[in-house]
Amino acid sequence: MKKSDKKIENAIRISLTEVCESLKGEVSGFEWLCHRVDFSNVNQSLKVTFMFATNQSLREAKLRLQTDEMANLACHALAKHNIQITNAAKQFVFDTEERHS
């Protein structure tokens, strides 16, 4: 990994950790998030997955439009580090642990 890639990864990690910690107390059923990125095309390739404990908790968050708020919060946190999300609908994914067990 190049030095510039490490700086970008660190900025993403710091931003998303802040987002994750704030959401844990505010969004019922939200548990964690993860990301992946291609450093040659960060703004278009960054993908963030928000994980919920159950399908029901994810449905409720969507009904309350909390998933929109979560995406907005992540966008703003990343923008502070000059990382611009180009297509939030595709780059932010909401999933549950139930689907993977």
C-alpha positions in Angstrom: 0.0 0.0 0.0 1.3 3.4 -1.0 1.8 6.1 1.6 -1.0 8.2 0.0 -3.3 5.2 0.2 -2.6 4.7 3.9 -3.5 8.4 4.5 -6.8 7.9 2.6 -7.5 4.7 4.4 -6.8 6.3 7.8 -9.2 9.2 6.9 -11.9 6.8 5.9 -11.4 4.7 9.0 -11.5 7.7 11.4 -14.6 9.2 9.7 -16.5 5.9 9.7 -15.6 5.0 13.2 -17.1 8.4 14.4 -20.2 7.7 12.4 -20.5 4.1 13.7 -20.1 5.1 17.3 -22.7 7.9 17.0 -25.2 5.6 15.3 -25.0 2.8 17.8 -26.7 4.9 20.4 -29.3 6.4 18.1 -30.5 3.8 15.7 -32.1 0.7 17.2 -30.7 -2.5 15.9 -27.7 -0.9 14.1 -24.6 -2.9 15.1 -21.6 -2.0 13.0 -20.3 -0.9 9.6 -17.5 -1.9 7.2 -16.1 -0.5 4.0 -14.1 -1.4 1.0 -12.3 0.9 -1.5 -10.2 0.9 -4.6 -7.6 3.5 -4.0 -7.2 4.3 -7.7 -10.8 5.6 -7.7 -11.8 6.4 -4.1 -14.8 8.7 -4.6 -16.6 6.3 -7.0 -15.5 2.9 -5.5 -15.9 3.5 -1.7 -18.7 1.2 -0.5 -19.9 1.3 3.1 -22.1 -1.5 4.5 -24.2 -0.7 7.6 -25.1 -3.9 9.5 -28.3 -4.4 11.5 -29.0 -7.1 14.0 -32.3 -8.2 12.4 -34.4 -7.8 9.3 -37.1 -6.2 11.5 -34.7 -3.5 12.8 -33.6 -2.7 9.3 -37.2 -2.4 8.1 -38.0 -0.1 11.0 -35.0 2.1 10.3 -36.0 2.4 6.6 -39.6 3.3 7.6 -38.3 6.0 9.9 -36.0 7.2 7.1 -33.1 6.6 9.5 -31.1 4.9 6.7 -31.2 8.2 4.8 -29.9 10.0 7.8 -27.2 7.4 8.3 -26.0 7.9 4.7 -26.1 11.7 5.1 -24.1 11.5 8.3 -21.5 9.3 6.6 -21.3 11.6 3.5 -20.7 14.6 5.7 -18.0 12.8 7.8 -16.2 11.7 4.7 -16.5 15.1 3.0 -14.5 16.6 5.9 -11.6 14.5 4.6 -12.2 15.5 1.0 -13.8 12.1 0.2 -16.9 12.8 -1.9 -19.5 10.1 -2.4 -20.7 10.2 -6.0 -23.7 7.8 -5.8 -24.9 7.2 -2.2 -27.7 4.8 -3.4 -25.1 2.4 -4.7 -22.2 3.1 -2.3 -24.2 2.8 1.0 -25.6 -0.7 1.6 -27.9 -1.6 4.5 -27.8 -5.3 5.4 -28.5 -7.6 8.4 -26.7 -10.4 10.1 -29.7 -12.6 9.7 -29.2 -12.8 6.0 -25.7 -14.2 6.5 -26.3 -16.8 9.2 
